[in-house]
């Protein structure tokens, strides 16, 4: 398990390589990279100039570790990686990397989706978007809550 909450960008290739290095039992590696979009359709559809992510140091890492532990309890994972950035980001910048490695692809895919769904709803991050019309906090989406809830009910999203 590796969890990083950091201001600086990450090298995707290097991060994935380090996750699987010297473990030849891994047969599947699934990953998700979240990026800052330049448009937020939920508001006035004005262009996003930047997004500032805030978090509580210490508490954030503990919550991400708890989410990762839940994934390990549900699937046979050989390795996991969560990197989440904070600070001011611009459109096109990477926000998050979640990667799961397992002997079989099904576990890697499912765990990766689970981690993202729970990270979106349970991790203590706050997003402030700056648009042409001003700044606003990004509200939680019902669709994220529904995706996370399906894991509790035993359904796959």
DSSP file (Angstrom, degrees, kcal/mol; ACC not computed):
  #  RESIDUE AA STRUCTURE BP1 BP2  ACC     N-H-->O    O-->H-N    N-H-->O    O-->H-N    TCO  KAPPA ALPHA  PHI   PSI    X-CA   Y-CA   Z-CA
    1    1 A X              0   0    0      0, 0.0     2,-0.4     0, 0.0    80,-0.2   0.000 360.0 360.0 360.0 131.8    0.0    0.0    0.0
    2    2 A X  E     +a   81   0A   0     78,-0.9    80,-2.5     2,-0.0     2,-0.4  -0.986 360.0 177.9-134.9 125.4    1.2    3.4   -0.9
    3    3 A X  E     +a   82   0A   0     -2,-0.4     2,-0.4    78,-0.2    80,-0.2  -0.995   3.3 177.2-127.5 125.9   -0.7    6.6   -0.2
    4    4 A X  E     -a   83   0A   0     78,-2.8    80,-2.7    -2,-0.4     2,-0.5  -0.997  14.1-173.0-128.3 130.9    0.7   10.1   -1.1
    5    5 A X  E     +a   84   0A   0     -2,-0.4     2,-0.3    78,-0.2    80,-0.2  -0.985  33.9 155.5-117.4 115.5   -1.0   13.4   -0.6
    6    6 A X  E     -a   85   0A   0     78,-2.0    80,-1.3    -2,-0.5    -2,-0.1  -0.948  52.6-138.9-146.2 156.5    1.2   15.9   -2.3
    7    7 A X  S    S+     0   0    0     -2,-0.3    -1,-0.1    78,-0.2    78,-0.1   0.858  82.4  79.9 -80.6 -39.7    1.4   19.3   -3.9
    8    8 A X  S    S-     0   0    0      1,-0.1    -2,-0.1    77,-0.1    78,-0.1  -0.259  85.8-104.4 -75.6 157.3    3.8   18.3   -6.7
    9    9 A X        -     0   0    0     76,-0.1     2,-0.3     1,-0.1    -1,-0.1  -0.152  34.3-132.4 -67.9 169.8    2.8   16.5   -9.9
   10   10 A X        -     0   0    0     73,-0.1     2,-0.8    84,-0.0     3,-0.1  -0.920  11.1-119.9-127.6 154.7    3.6   12.8  -10.4
   11   11 A X     >  -     0   0    0     -2,-0.3     4,-2.6     1,-0.2     5,-0.2  -0.853  22.1-158.1 -93.9 111.4    5.2   10.8  -13.2
   12   12 A X  H  > S+     0   0    0     -2,-0.8     4,-2.4     1,-0.2     5,-0.2   0.918  88.8  47.2 -59.1 -49.2    2.5    8.3  -14.2
   13   13 A X  H  > S+     0   0    0      1,-0.2     4,-2.4     2,-0.2    -1,-0.2   0.918 114.3  46.9 -61.1 -44.7    4.9    5.8  -15.8
   14   14 A X  H  > S+     0   0    0      2,-0.2     4,-2.4     1,-0.2    -1,-0.2   0.895 111.3  51.9 -64.6 -40.4    7.3    5.9  -12.9
   15   15 A X  H  X S+     0   0    0     -4,-2.6     4,-1.2     2,-0.2    -2,-0.2   0.931 113.4  43.1 -63.2 -45.6    4.5    5.5  -10.4
   16   16 A X  H  X S+     0   0    0     -4,-2.4     4,-1.3     1,-0.2    -2,-0.2   0.886 112.8  53.2 -69.2 -38.4    3.1    2.4  -12.2
   17   17 A X  H  X S+     0   0    0     -4,-2.4     4,-1.4    -5,-0.2     3,-0.4   0.922 108.3  49.8 -61.5 -44.2    6.5    0.9  -12.7
   18   18 A X  H  < S+     0   0    0     -4,-2.4    -1,-0.2     1,-0.2    -2,-0.2   0.803 105.8  58.8 -66.8 -27.0    7.4    1.2   -9.0
   19   19 A X  H  < S+     0   0    0     -4,-1.2    -1,-0.2     1,-0.2    -2,-0.2   0.856 118.2  27.8 -69.1 -35.2    4.1   -0.5   -8.1
   20   20 A X  H >< S+     0   0    0     -4,-1.3     3,-2.1    -3,-0.4    -2,-0.2   0.481  85.1 134.5-107.1  -5.0    4.8   -3.7  -10.0
   21   21 A X  T 3< S-     0   0    0     -4,-1.4     3,-0.0     1,-0.3    -3,-0.0  -0.210  82.5  -3.5 -53.7 129.1    8.6   -3.8  -10.0
   22   22 A X  T 3  S+     0   0    0      1,-0.1     2,-0.6     2,-0.0    -1,-0.3   0.593 102.4 111.4  65.4  15.0    9.9   -7.3   -9.1
   23   23 A X    X   +     0   0    0     -3,-2.1     3,-1.1     1,-0.1    -1,-0.1  -0.831  34.8 170.7-117.7  93.1    6.5   -8.8   -8.5
   24   24 A X  T 3   +     0   0    0     -2,-0.6    -1,-0.1     1,-0.2    -3,-0.0   0.382  67.6  75.9 -85.6   4.6    6.0  -11.2  -11.4
   25   25 A X  T 3  S+     0   0    0     -3,-0.0     2,-0.4    53,-0.0    -1,-0.2   0.551  70.6 103.4 -85.7 -10.1    2.8  -12.7   -9.8
   26   26 A X    <   +     0   0    0     -3,-1.1    77,-0.3    -6,-0.2     3,-0.1  -0.616  39.0 168.6 -76.1 124.9    0.9   -9.6  -10.9
   27   27 A X        +     0   0    0     75,-2.1     2,-0.4    -2,-0.4    76,-0.2   0.553  63.9  36.5-110.3 -14.3   -1.2  -10.4  -13.9
   28   28 A X  E     -B  102   0A   0     74,-2.4    74,-2.3    76,-0.2     2,-0.4  -0.994  53.2-175.9-145.6 136.1   -3.4   -7.3  -14.0
   29   29 A X  E     -B  101   0A   0     -2,-0.4     2,-0.4    72,-0.2    72,-0.2  -0.980  10.0-175.2-130.0 117.6   -2.8   -3.6  -13.3
   30   30 A X  E     +B  100   0A   0     70,-2.6    70,-2.7    -2,-0.4     2,-0.3  -0.911   8.6 176.6-112.8 140.5   -5.8   -1.2  -13.4
   31   31 A X  E     -B   99   0A   0     -2,-0.4     2,-0.4    68,-0.2    68,-0.2  -0.971  18.4-160.6-142.8 157.8   -5.4    2.5  -13.0
   32   32 A X  E     -B   98   0A   0     66,-2.4    66,-2.3    -2,-0.3     2,-0.5  -0.998   5.1-165.9-137.1 134.2   -7.4    5.7  -13.1
   33   33 A X  E     -B   97   0A   0     -2,-0.4     2,-0.4    64,-0.2    64,-0.2  -0.988   9.5-154.0-120.9 123.8   -6.0    9.2  -13.5
   34   34 A X  E     -B   96   0A   0     62,-2.2    61,-3.5    -2,-0.5    62,-1.2  -0.818  13.7-166.6 -97.9 137.2   -8.3   12.2  -12.8
   35   35 A X  E     -B   94   0A   0     -2,-0.4     2,-0.5    59,-0.2    59,-0.2  -0.846  28.0-103.4-121.4 155.2   -7.6   15.5  -14.5
   36   36 A X        -     0   0    0     57,-2.3    56,-2.7    54,-0.3     2,-0.2  -0.665  39.3-144.7 -75.2 126.0   -8.8   19.1  -14.0
   37   37 A X        -     0   0    0     -2,-0.5    56,-0.1    54,-0.2    54,-0.1  -0.530  10.3-136.6 -87.4 160.5  -11.4   19.9  -16.7
   38   38 A X  S    S+     0   0    0     -2,-0.2    10,-2.3     1,-0.1     2,-0.4   0.350  85.9  52.6 -97.5   6.4  -11.7   23.4  -18.2
   39   39 A X  B     -D   47   0B   0      8,-0.3     2,-0.6    92,-0.0     8,-0.2  -0.995  56.9-165.2-144.1 134.8  -15.5   23.5  -18.0
   40   40 A X    > > -     0   0    0      6,-0.9     3,-1.4    -2,-0.4     5,-0.9  -0.889   6.8-171.9-118.5  98.8  -17.9   22.9  -15.1
   41   41 A X  T 3 5S+     0   0    0     -2,-0.6    -1,-0.1     1,-0.3     0, 0.0   0.640  73.8  74.8 -67.8 -14.1  -21.3   22.4  -16.6
   42   42 A X  T 3 5S+     0   0    0      2,-0.1    -1,-0.3     3,-0.0     2,-0.0   0.695 102.2  35.2 -74.0 -17.6  -23.1   22.5  -13.3
   43   43 A X  T < 5S-     0   0    0     -3,-1.4    -2,-0.0     3,-0.1     0, 0.0   0.216 131.2 -40.9-107.7-130.7  -22.7   26.3  -12.8
   44   44 A X  T   5S-     0   0    0      1,-0.1    -3,-0.1     3,-0.0     3,-0.1   0.276  76.7-115.5 -87.3  14.6  -22.8   28.9  -15.5
   45   45 A X      < +     0   0    0     -5,-0.9     2,-0.2     1,-0.2    -4,-0.1   0.764  64.5 151.6  59.0  28.4  -20.8   26.8  -17.9
   46   46 A X        -     0   0    0     -6,-0.3    -6,-0.9     1,-0.1    -1,-0.2  -0.540  54.9 -85.6 -86.4 158.8  -18.0   29.3  -17.8
   47   47 A X  B     -D   39   0B   0     -2,-0.2    85,-0.9    -8,-0.2     2,-0.5  -0.358  38.3-125.0 -66.7 136.7  -14.4   28.2  -18.3
   48   48 A X  E     -E  131   0C   0    -10,-2.3    43,-0.3    83,-0.2    83,-0.3  -0.719  24.6-176.8 -81.9 124.4  -12.5   26.9  -15.3
   49   49 A X  E     -     0   0C   0     81,-3.6    42,-0.4    -2,-0.5     2,-0.3   0.809  66.0 -19.7 -89.2 -35.3   -9.3   28.9  -14.9
   50   50 A X  E     -E  130   0C   0     80,-1.3    80,-2.8    40,-0.2     2,-0.4  -0.982  51.4-140.7-163.3 165.1   -8.1   26.9  -11.9
   51   51 A X  E     -EF 129  89C   0     38,-2.9    38,-3.2    -2,-0.3     2,-0.6  -0.996  12.6-157.0-134.6 129.8   -9.1   24.5   -9.1
   52   52 A X  E     -EF 128  88C   0     76,-2.8    76,-2.5    -2,-0.4     2,-0.5  -0.938   8.8-158.2-109.3 122.7   -7.7   24.7   -5.6
   53   53 A X  E     -EF 127  87C   0     34,-2.4    34,-2.6    -2,-0.6     2,-0.3  -0.861   9.7-172.3-102.0 130.5   -7.8   21.5   -3.6
   54   54 A X  E     +E  126   0C   0     72,-2.7    72,-2.3    -2,-0.5     2,-0.3  -0.848   8.8 165.5-117.6 156.5   -7.7   21.8    0.2
   55   55 A X  E     -E  125   0C   0     -2,-0.3     2,-0.7    70,-0.2    70,-0.2  -0.962  41.6-101.5-157.7 169.9   -7.4   19.0    2.8
   56   56 A X     >  -     0   0    0     68,-0.7     4,-2.8    -2,-0.3     5,-0.3  -0.898  42.6-129.6-100.0 107.0   -6.6   18.3    6.5
   57   57 A X  T  4 S+     0   0    0     -2,-0.7     2,-1.3     1,-0.2    -2,-0.0  -0.249  89.9  14.3 -55.8 141.9   -3.1   16.9    6.6
   58   58 A X  T  > S+     0   0    0      1,-0.2     4,-2.1     0, 0.0    -1,-0.2  -0.427 123.2  61.1  88.7 -59.6   -2.9   13.7    8.6
   59   59 A X  H  > S+     0   0    0     -2,-1.3     4,-2.2     2,-0.2    -2,-0.2   0.898 102.6  52.3 -64.5 -40.6   -6.6   13.1    8.6
   60   60 A X  H  X S+     0   0    0     -4,-2.8     4,-2.4     2,-0.2     5,-0.2   0.941 110.2  46.8 -62.6 -47.8   -6.7   12.9    4.8
   61   61 A X  H  > S+     0   0    0     -5,-0.3     4,-2.5     1,-0.2    -1,-0.2   0.911 111.6  51.7 -61.8 -42.5   -3.9   10.3    4.7
   62   62 A X  H  X S+     0   0    0     -4,-2.1     4,-1.9     1,-0.2    -1,-0.2   0.901 110.7  48.4 -61.9 -40.0   -5.6    8.2    7.4
   63   63 A X  H  X S+     0   0    0     -4,-2.2     4,-2.2     2,-0.2    -2,-0.2   0.910 111.1  49.4 -68.1 -41.2   -8.9    8.2    5.6
   64   64 A X  H  X S+     0   0    0     -4,-2.4     4,-2.4     1,-0.2    -2,-0.2   0.895 110.6  51.4 -63.5 -38.9   -7.2    7.2    2.3
   65   65 A X  H  X S+     0   0    0     -4,-2.5     4,-2.2     2,-0.2    -1,-0.2   0.877 109.4  50.2 -64.9 -37.2   -5.4    4.4    4.1
   66   66 A X  H  X S+     0   0    0     -4,-1.9     4,-1.8     2,-0.2    -2,-0.2   0.895 110.6  49.1 -67.8 -39.8   -8.8    3.2    5.6
   67   67 A X  H  X S+     0   0    0     -4,-2.2     4,-1.7     2,-0.2    -2,-0.2   0.914 112.2  48.9 -63.8 -42.8  -10.4    3.2    2.1
   68   68 A X  H  X S+     0   0    0     -4,-2.4     4,-2.2     1,-0.2    -2,-0.2   0.888 108.1  54.0 -65.3 -39.2   -7.4    1.3    0.7
   69   69 A X  H  X S+     0   0    0     -4,-2.2     4,-1.7     1,-0.2    -1,-0.2   0.876 105.9  53.5 -63.0 -37.4   -7.7   -1.2    3.6
   70   70 A X  H  X S+     0   0    0     -4,-1.8     4,-1.1     2,-0.2    -1,-0.2   0.903 107.8  50.4 -63.6 -40.9  -11.3   -1.8    2.7
   71   71 A X  H >X S+     0   0    0     -4,-1.7     4,-2.2     1,-0.2     3,-0.5   0.921 109.3  51.0 -62.7 -43.2  -10.4   -2.6   -0.9
   72   72 A X  H 3< S+     0   0    0     -4,-2.2     5,-0.3     1,-0.2    -1,-0.2   0.818 107.4  54.0 -64.5 -30.0   -7.8   -5.1    0.3
   73   73 A X  H 3< S+     0   0    0     -4,-1.7    -1,-0.2    -5,-0.2    -2,-0.2   0.777 114.2  41.8 -72.7 -25.7  -10.4   -6.8    2.5
   74   74 A X  H << S+     0   0    0     -4,-1.1     2,-0.3    -3,-0.5    -2,-0.2   0.779 120.4  30.5 -92.4 -30.1  -12.7   -7.2   -0.5
   75   75 A X  S  < S-     0   0    0     -4,-2.2     2,-1.4    -5,-0.1    -1,-0.1  -0.936  81.4-108.6-133.8 152.5  -10.2   -8.2   -3.3
   76   76 A X        +     0   0    0     -2,-0.3    27,-0.5    -3,-0.1     2,-0.4  -0.640  51.3 175.8 -79.7  91.5   -6.9  -10.2   -3.5
   77   77 A X  E     - C   0 102A   0     -2,-1.4    25,-0.3    -5,-0.3     3,-0.1  -0.811  29.9-168.5-104.6 137.7   -4.6   -7.3   -4.2
   78   78 A X  E    S-     0   0A   0     23,-2.8     2,-0.3    -2,-0.4    24,-0.2   0.763  77.1  -1.6 -88.7 -30.1   -0.8   -7.5   -4.5
   79   79 A X  E     - C   0 101A   0     22,-1.6    22,-2.9     2,-0.0    -1,-0.3  -0.987  58.9-168.7-159.9 148.9   -0.2   -3.7   -4.6
   80   80 A X  E     - C   0 100A   0     -2,-0.3   -78,-0.9    20,-0.2     2,-0.3  -0.973   2.5-168.1-139.3 156.1   -2.2   -0.4   -4.5
   81   81 A X  E     +aC   2  99A   0     18,-2.3    18,-2.5    -2,-0.3     2,-0.4  -0.976   5.8 180.0-146.7 129.5   -1.3    3.2   -5.0
   82   82 A X  E     +aC   3  98A   0    -80,-2.5   -78,-2.8    -2,-0.3     2,-0.5  -0.983   4.8 175.2-129.0 120.4   -3.2    6.4   -4.3
   83   83 A X  E     +aC   4  97A   0     14,-2.7    14,-2.6    -2,-0.4     2,-0.4  -0.992   5.6 177.5-121.6 123.1   -1.6    9.7   -5.1
   84   84 A X  E     -aC   5  96A   0    -80,-2.7   -78,-2.0    -2,-0.5    12,-0.2  -0.992  14.8-147.6-128.5 130.3   -3.8   12.8   -4.6
   85   85 A X  E     -a    6   0A   0     10,-2.9     2,-0.3    -2,-0.4   -78,-0.2  -0.529  11.4-170.1 -92.5 160.0   -2.7   16.3   -5.2
   86   86 A X        +     0   0    0    -80,-1.3     2,-0.2    -2,-0.2   -32,-0.2  -0.893  43.1  55.3-137.9 170.8   -3.7   19.5   -3.4
   87   87 A X  E    S-F   53   0C   0    -34,-2.6   -34,-2.4    -2,-0.3     2,-0.5  -0.576  98.3 -21.4 100.4-167.5   -3.0   23.2   -4.0
   88   88 A X  E     +F   52   0C   0    -36,-0.2     2,-0.3    -2,-0.2   -36,-0.2  -0.685  65.2 177.9 -85.1 123.7   -3.8   25.2   -7.1
   89   89 A X  E     -F   51   0C   0    -38,-3.2   -38,-2.9    -2,-0.5     2,-0.3  -0.900  15.1-145.6-124.0 153.1   -4.2   23.2  -10.3
   90   90 A X    >   -     0   0    0     -2,-0.3     3,-2.6   -40,-0.2   -54,-0.3  -0.753  42.8 -67.7-114.8 162.9   -5.0   24.3  -13.8
   91   91 A X  T 3  S+     0   0    0    -42,-0.4   -54,-0.2   -43,-0.3    -1,-0.1  -0.209 123.2  24.8 -51.5 134.1   -7.0   22.6  -16.6
   92   92 A X  T 3  S+     0   0    0    -56,-2.7    -1,-0.3     1,-0.4   -55,-0.1   0.133  91.8 127.2  94.6 -18.5   -5.1   19.5  -17.8
   93   93 A X    <   -     0   0    0     -3,-2.6   -57,-2.3     1,-0.1    -1,-0.4  -0.398  65.9-110.5 -69.8 148.0   -3.2   19.0  -14.6
   94   94 A X  E     +B   35   0A   0    -59,-0.2   -59,-0.2     1,-0.2     3,-0.1  -0.620  35.0 175.6 -77.9 136.7   -3.4   15.6  -12.9
   95   95 A X  E     +     0   0A   0    -61,-3.5   -10,-2.9     1,-0.3     2,-0.3   0.787  60.9   8.7-103.4 -47.4   -5.3   15.5   -9.7
   96   96 A X  E     -BC  34  84A   0    -62,-1.2   -62,-2.2   -12,-0.2     2,-0.4  -0.979  47.6-164.4-144.6 146.8   -5.3   11.9   -8.7
   97   97 A X  E     +BC  33  83A   0    -14,-2.6   -14,-2.7    -2,-0.3     2,-0.4  -0.995  11.0 179.3-129.3 126.4   -3.9    8.5   -9.5
   98   98 A X  E     +BC  32  82A   0    -66,-2.3   -66,-2.4    -2,-0.4     2,-0.4  -0.998   8.8 174.4-123.3 128.7   -5.4    5.3   -8.2
   99   99 A X  E     -BC  31  81A   0    -18,-2.5   -18,-2.3    -2,-0.4     2,-0.4  -0.998  10.8-171.4-138.2 140.8   -3.8    2.0   -9.2
  100  100 A X  E     -BC  30  80A   0    -70,-2.7   -70,-2.6    -2,-0.4     2,-0.4  -0.998   4.1-165.2-133.2 133.1   -4.5   -1.6   -8.2
  101  101 A X  E     +BC  29  79A   0    -22,-2.9   -23,-2.8    -2,-0.4   -22,-1.6  -0.954  18.3 154.3-121.4 138.6   -2.4   -4.7   -9.0
  102  102 A X  E     -BC  28  77A   0    -74,-2.3   -74,-2.4    -2,-0.4   -75,-2.1  -0.938  56.7-101.8-151.0 168.9   -3.6   -8.3   -8.6
  103  103 A X  S    S+     0   0    0    -27,-0.5     2,-0.4    -2,-0.3   -26,-0.1   0.803 110.8  40.1 -64.7 -27.7   -2.9  -11.7  -10.0
  104  104 A X  S  > S-     0   0    0    -28,-0.3     4,-1.4   -76,-0.1     3,-0.4  -0.951  78.4-131.5-129.2 145.4   -6.1  -11.3  -12.0
  105  105 A X  H  > S+     0   0    0     -2,-0.4     4,-3.1     1,-0.2     5,-0.3   0.825 100.3  64.6 -65.0 -35.0   -7.6   -8.4  -13.9
  106  106 A X  H  > S+     0   0    0      1,-0.2     4,-2.5     2,-0.2     5,-0.2   0.921 105.3  44.6 -58.3 -44.8  -11.1   -8.6  -12.5
  107  107 A X  H  > S+     0   0    0     -3,-0.4     4,-2.5     2,-0.2     5,-0.3   0.903 113.9  50.6 -65.1 -40.8   -9.9   -7.8   -8.9
  108  108 A X  H  X S+     0   0    0     -4,-1.4     4,-2.0     2,-0.2    -2,-0.2   0.930 113.3  45.0 -64.3 -45.6   -7.7   -5.0  -10.2
  109  109 A X  H  X S+     0   0    0     -4,-3.1     4,-2.2     2,-0.2     5,-0.2   0.947 116.1  45.3 -62.0 -49.8  -10.5   -3.4  -12.2
  110  110 A X  H  X S+     0   0    0     -4,-2.5     4,-2.7    -5,-0.3    -2,-0.2   0.922 114.0  47.9 -63.4 -45.6  -13.1   -3.7   -9.4
  111  111 A X  H  X S+     0   0    0     -4,-2.5     4,-2.8    -5,-0.2    -1,-0.2   0.882 110.4  52.6 -64.9 -37.9  -10.8   -2.5   -6.7
  112  112 A X  H  X S+     0   0    0     -4,-2.0     4,-2.0    -5,-0.3    -1,-0.2   0.929 112.4  44.5 -63.6 -45.3   -9.7    0.5   -8.7
  113  113 A X  H  X S+     0   0    0     -4,-2.2     4,-2.7     2,-0.2    -2,-0.2   0.920 113.3  51.5 -65.6 -42.8  -13.3    1.5   -9.4
  114  114 A X  H  X S+     0   0    0     -4,-2.7     4,-2.7     1,-0.2     5,-0.3   0.938 108.8  50.8 -57.6 -48.9  -14.2    1.0   -5.7
  115  115 A X  H  X S+     0   0    0     -4,-2.8     4,-2.6     1,-0.2    -1,-0.2   0.908 112.6  45.9 -59.2 -42.8  -11.3    3.1   -4.5
  116  116 A X  H  X S+     0   0    0     -4,-2.0     4,-2.4     2,-0.2    -1,-0.2   0.925 112.4  50.5 -66.8 -42.8  -12.3    6.0   -6.8
  117  117 A X  H  X S+     0   0    0     -4,-2.7     4,-0.8     1,-0.2    31,-0.2   0.921 117.2  39.6 -61.5 -43.3  -15.9    5.8   -5.9
  118  118 A X  H  X>S+     0   0    0     -4,-2.7     4,-3.1    -5,-0.2     5,-0.5   0.861 112.2  56.1 -76.0 -34.8  -15.2    5.8   -2.2
  119  119 A X  H  X5S+     0   0    0     -4,-2.6     4,-1.5    -5,-0.3    -2,-0.2   0.918 105.4  53.2 -60.5 -42.2  -12.4    8.4   -2.5
  120  120 A X  H  <5S+     0   0    0     -4,-2.4    -1,-0.2     1,-0.2    -2,-0.2   0.785 122.8  28.1 -63.4 -27.6  -14.9   10.8   -4.2
  121  121 A X  H  <5S+     0   0    0     -4,-0.8    -2,-0.2    -3,-0.3    -1,-0.2   0.676 129.4  32.6-109.3 -20.9  -17.3   10.5   -1.3
  122  122 A X  H  <5S+     0   0    0     -4,-3.1     2,-0.3    -5,-0.1    -3,-0.2   0.605  88.9  95.2-116.7 -15.6  -15.3    9.7    1.8
  123  123 A X  S  <<S-     0   0    0     -4,-1.5     2,-2.0    -5,-0.5   -63,-0.1  -0.638  77.6-121.6 -83.5 135.4  -11.9   11.5    1.4
  124  124 A X        +     0   0    0     -2,-0.3   -68,-0.7   -65,-0.1     2,-0.4  -0.482  61.4 132.6 -81.2  77.4  -11.7   14.9    3.1
  125  125 A X  E     -E   55   0C   0     -2,-2.0     2,-0.4   -70,-0.2   -70,-0.2  -0.946  37.6-159.3-120.7 146.1  -10.9   17.1    0.1
  126  126 A X  E     -E   54   0C   0    -72,-2.3   -72,-2.7    -2,-0.4     2,-0.5  -0.989   7.4-151.6-126.9 137.6  -12.5   20.4   -0.8
  127  127 A X  E     -E   53   0C   0     11,-0.4    11,-2.9    -2,-0.4     2,-0.6  -0.929   8.1-169.9-116.8 126.4  -12.4   22.0   -4.3
  128  128 A X  E     -EG  52 137C   0    -76,-2.5   -76,-2.8    -2,-0.5     2,-0.4  -0.960  13.5-157.9-113.7 114.5  -12.6   25.7   -5.1
  129  129 A X  E     -EG  51 136C   0      7,-2.7     7,-2.1    -2,-0.6     2,-0.6  -0.747   5.0-153.1 -94.4 139.1  -13.0   26.5   -8.7
  130  130 A X  E     +EG  50 135C   0    -80,-2.8   -81,-3.6    -2,-0.4   -80,-1.3  -0.958  25.6 168.1-108.3 121.2  -12.1   29.8  -10.2
  131  131 A X  E >   -EG  48 134C   0      3,-3.3     3,-1.5    -2,-0.6   -83,-0.2  -0.654  53.5 -90.5-121.4 178.7  -14.1   30.6  -13.4
  132  132 A X  T 3  S+     0   0    0    -85,-0.9     3,-0.1     1,-0.3   -84,-0.1   0.783 127.6  49.3 -60.2 -27.1  -14.6   33.7  -15.5
  133  133 A X  T 3  S-     0   0    0      1,-0.3     2,-0.3   -86,-0.2    -1,-0.3   0.353 123.9 -86.5 -98.0   6.0  -17.6   34.6  -13.3
  134  134 A X  E <   -G  131   0C   0     -3,-1.5    -3,-3.3     2,-0.0     2,-0.3  -0.824  57.6 -44.7 127.4-165.4  -15.8   34.2   -9.9
  135  135 A X  E     +G  130   0C   0     -2,-0.3     2,-0.3    -5,-0.2    -5,-0.2  -0.802  48.2 170.0-107.7 147.7  -15.0   31.4   -7.4
  136  136 A X  E     -G  129   0C   0     -7,-2.1    -7,-2.7    -2,-0.3     2,-0.3  -0.981  34.5-113.1-154.2 147.4  -17.3   28.7   -6.0
  137  137 A X  E     -G  128   0C   0     -2,-0.3     2,-0.5    -9,-0.2    -9,-0.2  -0.603  36.2-118.8 -77.9 139.4  -16.9   25.6   -4.0
  138  138 A X        -     0   0    0    -11,-2.9   -11,-0.4    -2,-0.3     2,-0.1  -0.697  29.7-141.1 -82.3 122.2  -17.6   22.4   -5.8
  139  139 A X        -     0   0    0     -2,-0.5     2,-0.0     1,-0.1    -1,-0.0  -0.459  24.6 -95.3 -81.2 153.8  -20.6   20.5   -4.2
  140  140 A X        -     0   0    0     -2,-0.1     2,-0.4     1,-0.1    -1,-0.1  -0.371  42.4-126.4 -62.8 146.9  -20.7   16.8   -3.9
  141  141 A X    >>  -     0   0    0      1,-0.1     4,-1.7    -3,-0.1     3,-0.5  -0.808   3.5-138.1-102.6 140.2  -22.6   15.1   -6.7
  142  142 A X  H 3> S+     0   0    0     -2,-0.4     4,-2.6     1,-0.2     5,-0.2   0.860 105.4  61.1 -59.0 -35.8  -25.5   12.7   -6.1
  143  143 A X  H 3> S+     0   0    0      1,-0.2     4,-2.0     2,-0.2    -1,-0.2   0.857 103.5  49.5 -63.4 -34.5  -24.1   10.5   -8.9
  144  144 A X  H <> S+     0   0    0     -3,-0.5     4,-2.2     2,-0.2    -1,-0.2   0.909 110.9  49.6 -68.3 -41.8  -20.9   10.0   -6.8
  145  145 A X  H  X S+     0   0    0     -4,-1.7     4,-2.4     1,-0.2    -2,-0.2   0.903 111.1  49.4 -62.5 -41.3  -23.0    9.1   -3.7
  146  146 A X  H  X S+     0   0    0     -4,-2.6     4,-1.7     2,-0.2    -1,-0.2   0.897 109.8  51.3 -65.8 -40.3  -25.0    6.6   -5.7
  147  147 A X  H  X S+     0   0    0     -4,-2.0     4,-0.6     1,-0.2    -1,-0.2   0.919 113.2  44.7 -63.1 -42.9  -21.9    5.0   -7.1
  148  148 A X  H >X S+     0   0    0     -4,-2.2     3,-0.9   -31,-0.2     4,-0.8   0.892 109.3  56.3 -68.0 -39.1  -20.4    4.6   -3.7
  149  149 A X  H >X S+     0   0    0     -4,-2.4     4,-1.5     1,-0.3     3,-0.6   0.834  95.8  65.0 -63.9 -33.0  -23.7    3.3   -2.2
  150  150 A X  H 3<>S+     0   0    0     -4,-1.7     5,-1.6     1,-0.3     4,-0.4   0.826  95.9  58.1 -61.1 -29.7  -23.9    0.5   -4.7
  151  151 A X  H X<5S+     0   0    0     -3,-0.9     3,-0.6    -4,-0.6    -1,-0.3   0.853 104.6  51.6 -68.0 -32.3  -20.7   -1.0   -3.1
  152  152 A X  H <<5S+     0   0    0     -4,-0.8    -1,-0.2    -3,-0.6    -2,-0.2   0.821 108.6  50.5 -70.5 -31.4  -22.5   -1.2    0.2
  153  153 A X  T 3<5S-     0   0    0     -4,-1.5    -1,-0.2     2,-0.1    -2,-0.2   0.471 117.1-111.0 -88.0  -1.3  -25.5   -3.0   -1.3
  154  154 A X  T < 5S+     0   0    0     -3,-0.6     2,-0.2    -4,-0.4    -3,-0.2   0.472  77.3 126.5  87.3   0.4  -23.3   -5.6   -3.0
  155  155 A X      < -     0   0    0     -5,-1.6     2,-0.5    -6,-0.2    -1,-0.3  -0.575  60.9-123.9 -85.9 154.4  -24.0   -4.4   -6.5
  156  156 A X              0   0    0     -2,-0.2    -5,-0.0    -3,-0.1   -46,-0.0  -0.852 360.0 360.0 -93.8 134.5  -21.3   -3.5   -8.9
  157  157 A X              0   0    0     -2,-0.5    -1,-0.1   -10,-0.1    -9,-0.0   0.518 360.0 360.0 -65.0 360.0  -21.6    0.1  -10.3
